[in-house]
């Protein structure tokens, strides 16, 4: 072999050795970085876990309060609905009792018809309010 061939082989050997050393150093650095990232992730998980537990408890309490409030609103709605229905029945009976003999007294009869009309308008408004409340609840649903 010639002298130049031995020099080039030496250069190739040194280059290969240098490349191998650099790759080993990169692998060691990558392993250290991976361990540090793993420790960081574990630390973050340990610090955030109590916060998520607390948020879950708050969400459960809020859901329970909303359910209780909905039940109370339904009870009040039934109460007012029953009261309006009974008032309507009483007015119907009164109208039949008073309007029968008082056919000639149309002013009194007109007053009862007007009062009954007002009650039907109140019922319609209550129905519209319950429909809008249902729409509002649908809009808040996630």
C-alpha positions in Angstrom: 0.0 0.0 0.0 1.1 3.4 -0.6 1.8 6.0 1.9 -1.2 8.1 1.0 -3.6 5.2 1.4 -2.4 4.7 5.0 -2.9 8.4 5.7 -6.4 8.4 4.3 -7.3 5.2 6.2 -6.0 6.9 9.4 -8.2 10.0 8.6 -11.2 7.7 8.1 -10.6 5.9 11.3 -10.2 9.1 13.3 -13.4 10.5 11.7 -15.3 7.3 12.5 -14.1 7.4 16.1 -15.0 11.1 16.4 -18.5 10.4 15.0 -19.0 7.5 17.4 -17.9 9.6 20.4 -20.3 12.4 19.4 -23.2 10.0 18.9 -22.5 8.4 22.3 -22.4 11.8 23.9 -25.7 12.8 22.2 -27.3 9.5 23.5 -26.2 10.2 27.0 -27.5 13.8 26.9 -30.8 12.6 25.4 -31.2 10.0 28.2 -30.5 12.7 30.8 -33.0 15.1 29.2 -35.6 12.3 29.1 -35.1 11.6 32.8 -35.4 15.3 33.6 -38.6 15.7 31.6 -40.0 12.6 33.3 -39.3 14.1 36.7 -40.8 17.4 35.7 -44.0 15.7 34.4 -44.3 13.7 37.7 -43.9 16.9 39.8 -46.5 18.7 37.7 -48.9 15.8 38.1 -48.4 15.8 41.9 -49.0 19.5 42.1 -52.0 19.6 39.8 -53.8 16.5 41.1 -55.2 18.2 44.3 -56.4 21.2 42.2 -58.4 18.8 39.9 -59.8 17.0 42.9 -60.9 20.3 44.4 -62.5 21.4 41.0 -64.3 18.1 40.8 -65.8 18.6 44.3 -66.9 22.1 43.3 -68.5 20.9 40.1 -70.3 18.1 42.1 -71.6 20.7 44.6 -72.7 23.0 41.9 -74.6 20.3 40.0 -76.3 19.2 43.2 -77.3 22.8 44.0 -78.6 23.2 40.4 -80.7 20.0 40.7 -82.1 21.2 44.1 -83.0 24.6 42.6 -84.7 23.0 39.6 -86.8 20.8 41.9 -87.8 23.9 44.0 -88.7 25.8 40.8 -90.8 22.9 39.6 -92.6 22.8 42.9 -93.4 26.5 42.8 -94.5 26.2 39.2 -96.9 23.4 40.1 -98.2 25.4 43.1 -99.0 28.4 41.0 -100.4 26.2 38.3 -102.7 24.5 40.7 -103.7 27.8 42.3 -104.5 29.4 38.9 -106.5 26.3 37.9 -108.6 26.4 41.1 -109.1 30.2 40.8 -110.4 29.5 37.3 -112.7 26.8 38.5 -114.1 29.1 41.3 -114.6 31.9 38.7 -116.4 29.5 36.4 -118.7 28.4 39.2 -119.3 32.0 40.2 -120.0 33.0 36.7 -122.5 30.2 36.3 -124.1 31.1 39.6 -124.2 34.9 39.0 -124.6 34.9 35.2 -127.6 32.6 35.2 -130.0 34.8 37.1 -128.4 38.0 36.0 -128.7 37.6 32.2 -130.2 41.0 32.1 -127.3 42.6 34.1 -124.7 42.3 31.3 -122.2 44.7 33.0 -121.6 42.2 35.8 -121.3 39.3 33.3 -118.9 41.4 31.2 -116.7 42.0 34.3 -116.5 38.2 34.9 -115.7 37.5 31.3 -112.9 40.2 31.4 -111.5 38.7 34.7 -111.5 35.2 33.1 -109.7 36.6 30.1 -107.1 38.2 32.3 -106.6 34.8 34.0 -106.1 33.1 30.6 -103.6 35.7 29.6 -101.7 35.0 32.9 -101.7 31.3 32.2 -100.4 32.0 28.7 -97.6 34.1 30.1 -96.7 31.4 32.6 -96.6 28.9 29.8 -94.3 31.2 27.8 -92.1 31.7 30.8 -91.7 27.9 31.3 -90.9 27.4 27.6 -88.3 30.2 27.7 -86.8 28.7 30.9 -86.5 25.4 29.1 -84.8 27.2 26.1 -82.5 28.9 28.6 -81.6 25.6 30.2 -81.0 24.0 26.8 -78.7 26.9 25.9 -76.7 26.4 29.1 -76.3 22.6 28.5 -72.8 21.6 27.5 
